[in-house]
Amino acid sequence: MHGSLPGKAAEIRALLLSLIDTLPEGAALPPERELAARWNVARMTLRRAVDELVIEELLVRRHGSGTYTTRPKVARWLGMIGFSEDIRRRGMRPGSTMLEFRHQKAERAAARRLRIPVGDPIIAFTRLRLADDHPMLVERTTLPASYVPGLQAEDLNGSLYDLLTSRYGIDVVSGTSRLEPVMPDAKTAGWLDIPVTQPCLALHGISFDSRDRVFEYTSAVYRGDRYAFTTELRTTTPSARANAKGL
C-alpha cells in the first residue's frame, strides 16, 4: 500500500499544512474518511500525519466533535527577557494597552516585595500585552516611585525594560519567578477576551538591578491557550553540590 511509504506521509503532511493555511483559526477539518478518499491515502497514514500536527499544536482534537485548526502556543523561555523583546524575536509585533495607572503609598505586602519602607510612594499599573493585536496576557507591575521619577502612563506604550535602561539607567540583571495555574477572574477574562472557564498561567516575579535593588514586582496572567513556558534545567557537579551544603 503506497500510504505506508515515508514519501507519501510527507506528501500528506504538506497537503494538511496547505489546507490549514486556507482555514481560519477554530475551523473544523473535513472528516478523515473524506480526506483519505480525496488524497487517495490510507486512513492510518492520514491519522499519523494529523497526530503529528496535533503534537505541534497546529490542530486540536475534540472528543466526539472532530479536529480543528488552532493557533500554536507561544513558547516563552523563563528568563530575564521582556515581553516586547520576546514577541519580536518570534516575528510578531508587540503592543500594549494601559488599563490602570496610579500613584499610591506602599502597603505592607508591596513594601515587603520591593524591600522599601511601608508608606513609600510606588507606581502601580496594569497593561494588556498584545502580539499582532491579539491579547496575550494581563500584566500588573509595581515600581518604587523614587527609582522612576516623572514616569507617566503615556511612557509605557512599549518595552518597560528599554525605558528603564534608556531613561533611568536601570539594568535588569537577575530575578525570581513563580509559575502557577489559575482561573481568570471576570475582569481579567474580559480583558483577555476569554471565558472565565479558560485555564490560564500566572507568573509572579521580582527583578533586581545591578545595584541589587528590587526595582519591580510583576504579577501576570497569561492565556493558557496561547502560551507555553519553557525552562532550561542543569545538573550541578558534585563539587558544586558540596559547596552549596557548606562541605
Backbone torsions as a table, in degrees:
resi	resn	phi	psi	omega
1	MET	NA	126.9	-176.4
2	HIS	-65.6	-24.0	-177.8
3	GLY	-64.2	-16.4	-178.2
4	SER	-88.5	-5.9	-177.7
5	LEU	-78.1	142.8	178.5
6	PRO	-56.7	-38.8	179.6
7	GLY	-60.8	-40.1	179.0
8	LYS	-66.6	-40.7	178.9
9	ALA	-61.8	-41.7	178.8
10	ALA	-65.1	-37.2	178.4
11	GLU	-64.4	-42.2	-179.8
12	ILE	-66.7	-38.8	176.4
13	ARG	-59.8	-44.9	179.6
14	ALA	-62.6	-40.2	177.7
15	LEU	-64.4	-40.3	177.9
16	LEU	-63.8	-43.2	179.5
17	LEU	-62.8	-40.3	177.3
18	SER	-63.6	-40.6	178.0
19	LEU	-63.8	-43.7	179.7
20	ILE	-59.8	-38.7	-178.9
21	ASP	-63.6	-24.8	-178.4
22	THR	-89.0	-7.8	-174.6
23	LEU	-106.8	146.2	174.6
24	PRO	-73.3	163.5	177.4
25	GLU	-60.7	133.8	178.2
26	GLY	88.4	3.1	179.9
27	ALA	-79.2	147.8	179.3
28	ALA	-82.3	137.5	172.3
29	LEU	-75.6	150.2	172.0
30	PRO	-58.3	156.2	179.3
31	PRO	-57.1	148.9	-179.9
32	GLU	-57.0	-38.0	-179.8
33	ARG	-59.3	-42.7	-179.4
34	GLU	-68.4	-42.8	179.9
35	LEU	-66.6	-39.7	179.0
36	ALA	-61.1	-40.6	179.0
37	ALA	-70.2	-40.0	-178.5
38	ARG	-62.8	-40.6	-174.8
39	TRP	-101.3	5.8	177.2
40	ASN	52.9	57.9	-176.4
41	VAL	-136.7	152.3	176.8
42	ALA	-66.4	144.0	179.7
43	ARG	-57.4	-38.2	-177.5
44	MET	-64.2	-40.3	178.6
45	THR	-65.5	-42.4	177.7
46	LEU	-62.2	-45.0	-178.0
47	ARG	-62.6	-37.9	179.7
48	ARG	-64.0	-40.7	178.2
49	ALA	-66.5	-39.4	176.9
50	VAL	-64.9	-41.8	178.8
51	ASP	-56.2	-42.8	-179.5
52	GLU	-62.8	-40.0	-178.9
53	LEU	-74.0	-25.6	172.9
54	VAL	-68.3	-43.3	178.1
55	ILE	-61.5	-37.6	179.9
56	GLU	-79.9	-0.2	176.1
57	GLU	65.3	28.5	170.8
58	LEU	-91.9	-19.8	174.8
59	LEU	-131.7	156.6	175.7
60	VAL	-136.8	135.5	177.4
61	ARG	-95.5	136.8	175.2
62	ARG	-119.8	118.2	-173.4
63	HIS	-56.3	127.6	177.5
64	GLY	78.0	1.2	-176.3
65	SER	-120.1	-47.3	-179.0
66	GLY	144.1	-164.4	-179.5
67	THR	-116.4	135.6	-172.5
68	TYR	-130.1	152.0	174.1
69	THR	-73.8	151.2	179.2
70	THR	-147.0	160.1	176.4
71	ARG	-83.9	128.8	178.1
72	PRO	-63.1	144.4	-179.7
73	LYS	-71.9	147.5	171.6
74	VAL	-79.0	123.1	179.9
75	ALA	-92.6	100.4	-177.3
76	ARG	-90.7	133.5	174.1
77	TRP	-78.1	135.9	173.5
78	LEU	-78.6	99.8	-178.5
79	GLY	-165.4	-178.3	-177.0
80	MET	-84.1	78.0	177.7
81	ILE	-144.4	135.2	-179.2
82	GLY	-77.4	163.0	-178.9
83	PHE	-58.7	-47.2	-175.3
84	SER	-59.6	-47.3	179.8
85	GLU	-64.0	-41.9	-179.0
86	ASP	-60.3	-44.8	-178.3
87	ILE	-69.0	-40.1	178.1
88	ARG	-61.7	-38.4	179.3
89	ARG	-61.6	-23.9	-177.6
90	ARG	-95.4	10.3	175.1
91	GLY	79.3	17.1	178.6
92	MET	-112.1	168.1	-177.6
93	ARG	-101.9	115.3	179.1
94	PRO	-76.5	153.2	176.5
95	GLY	-153.9	164.4	-179.1
96	SER	-143.5	145.0	170.7
97	THR	-124.9	122.5	179.0
98	MET	-74.6	124.9	-178.5
99	LEU	-102.4	-38.8	-179.9
100	GLU	-148.1	141.3	177.2
101	PHE	-149.4	125.9	-178.7
102	ARG	-153.6	150.0	170.6
103	HIS	-98.5	135.9	-179.9
104	GLN	-155.9	178.3	177.8
105	LYS	-99.2	143.8	-176.1
106	ALA	-70.5	121.4	169.9
107	GLU	-80.3	178.1	-170.7
108	ARG	-58.3	-44.8	-176.6
109	ALA	-64.2	-46.0	179.9
110	ALA	-65.9	-39.7	179.4
111	ALA	-63.3	-39.6	179.6
112	ARG	-65.4	-43.2	-179.8
113	ARG	-65.2	-40.0	-175.5
114	LEU	-90.9	-4.4	179.3
115	ARG	58.1	48.4	176.9
116	ILE	-129.6	163.5	179.4
117	PRO	-66.5	147.1	173.2
118	VAL	-59.2	134.4	179.9
119	GLY	95.3	-10.7	176.2
120	ASP	-65.1	147.5	179.1
121	PRO	-66.9	139.0	174.9
122	ILE	-134.3	161.5	173.0
123	ILE	-115.5	126.6	179.7
124	ALA	-123.4	129.6	179.8
125	PHE	-144.6	155.2	179.9
126	THR	-124.5	128.8	179.8
127	ARG	-125.3	144.0	168.7
128	LEU	-92.1	119.8	-179.0
129	ARG	-97.1	136.9	-171.8
130	LEU	-122.8	151.2	171.1
131	ALA	-129.7	116.6	-174.4
132	ASP	51.5	41.8	176.8
133	ASP	70.7	7.1	177.0
134	HIS	-97.2	132.4	178.9
135	PRO	-66.0	130.6	-176.1
136	MET	-116.2	-41.0	-177.4
137	LEU	-159.4	157.2	171.6
138	VAL	-108.9	123.4	-172.4
139	GLU	-119.3	121.5	177.3
140	ARG	-107.0	123.7	-173.9
141	THR	-125.4	139.6	176.4
142	THR	-127.0	130.8	-179.3
143	LEU	-128.0	144.7	169.6
144	PRO	-65.2	125.9	-175.4
145	ALA	-62.8	-30.2	-177.6
146	SER	-67.9	-20.5	179.5
147	TYR	-82.0	-20.8	-173.8
148	VAL	-132.2	60.0	-177.9
149	PRO	-59.2	136.1	177.3
150	GLY	82.8	1.6	-178.7
151	LEU	-65.1	129.7	180.0
152	GLN	-125.3	163.0	-177.4
153	ALA	-57.9	-39.0	-176.9
154	GLU	-69.2	-11.6	176.9
155	ASP	-79.1	-10.1	-167.5
156	LEU	-109.3	35.0	177.7
157	ASN	-81.0	-17.9	-177.8
158	GLY	-120.3	-142.0	-176.2
159	SER	-76.4	123.8	175.6
160	LEU	-64.4	-42.8	-177.5
161	TYR	-63.8	-39.8	177.1
162	ASP	-62.2	-42.0	179.5
163	LEU	-64.7	-44.2	-179.5
164	LEU	-61.3	-38.5	-179.5
165	THR	-71.8	-48.7	-172.9
166	SER	-73.2	-38.3	-175.1
167	ARG	-94.6	-37.0	-171.5
168	TYR	-113.9	-1.7	178.6
169	GLY	66.6	25.2	179.5
170	ILE	-97.6	120.7	178.5
171	ASP	-111.0	126.6	176.0
172	VAL	-75.3	128.6	-178.5
173	VAL	-122.0	-23.9	179.6
174	SER	-161.0	174.9	179.3
175	GLY	-179.4	172.8	175.6
176	THR	-130.1	146.0	-178.5
177	SER	-137.0	149.3	174.8
178	ARG	-130.1	127.4	-176.3
179	LEU	-112.2	135.5	178.9
180	GLU	-150.4	150.8	174.8
181	PRO	-77.7	142.0	179.6
182	VAL	-143.6	163.2	167.8
183	MET	-106.0	136.1	-175.7
184	PRO	-73.0	146.3	170.6
185	ASP	-76.0	172.7	-172.9
186	ALA	-62.1	-39.6	-178.6
187	LYS	-66.4	-45.9	-179.8
188	THR	-64.2	-42.2	178.6
189	ALA	-61.2	-39.1	178.1
190	GLY	-63.6	-43.1	177.9
191	TRP	-62.6	-39.4	-177.5
192	LEU	-84.1	-5.9	-179.4
193	ASP	60.5	46.5	178.2
194	ILE	-133.2	160.4	174.2
195	PRO	-74.3	158.8	179.5
196	VAL	-69.0	-10.1	177.7
197	THR	-88.6	-1.3	-179.2
198	GLN	-81.6	115.2	177.9
199	PRO	-60.9	144.4	179.7
200	CYS	-130.5	174.3	175.7
201	LEU	-119.8	131.9	178.0
202	ALA	-109.8	133.8	179.1
203	LEU	-122.2	119.1	179.0
204	HIS	-112.3	132.8	-177.4
205	GLY	-157.7	159.4	171.5
206	ILE	-122.1	149.9	-178.6
207	SER	-123.7	142.7	-179.3
208	PHE	-112.0	145.6	175.5
209	ASP	-99.1	-175.4	-175.4
210	SER	-67.9	-13.1	176.7
211	ARG	-97.5	11.0	179.3
212	ASP	64.4	27.5	174.6
213	ARG	-92.5	144.5	168.4
214	VAL	-80.1	109.7	-177.5
215	PHE	-102.9	-4.5	-174.7
216	GLU	-157.5	137.3	165.8
217	TYR	-121.2	130.6	-176.9
218	THR	-128.3	138.8	172.6
219	SER	-132.1	112.9	-174.1
220	ALA	-121.8	142.4	175.6
221	VAL	-112.6	116.7	-177.7
222	TYR	-100.5	141.8	174.5
223	ARG	-63.9	123.6	-179.7
224	GLY	-67.1	-22.7	179.0
225	ASP	-88.3	-2.2	-178.6
226	ARG	-117.6	-19.4	-170.7
227	TYR	-125.4	143.1	166.5
228	ALA	-133.1	144.2	-177.7
229	PHE	-107.6	140.4	-179.7
230	THR	-126.2	139.8	175.7
231	THR	-138.6	158.6	179.2
232	GLU	-102.4	132.3	-179.2
233	LEU	-111.3	135.5	179.0
234	ARG	-131.3	141.5	173.0
235	THR	-85.6	151.8	177.2
236	THR	-95.6	153.9	178.1
237	THR	-74.5	158.3	177.9
238	PRO	-55.0	-38.6	-179.4
239	SER	-68.2	-36.6	178.5
240	ALA	-67.1	-38.7	178.3
241	ARG	-66.4	-38.4	179.2
242	ALA	-64.4	-40.9	179.5
243	ASN	-66.3	-37.2	180.0
244	ALA	-64.3	-29.2	179.7
245	LYS	-88.9	-0.3	179.1
246	GLY	76.7	26.5	-178.5
247	LEU	-93.5	NA	NA
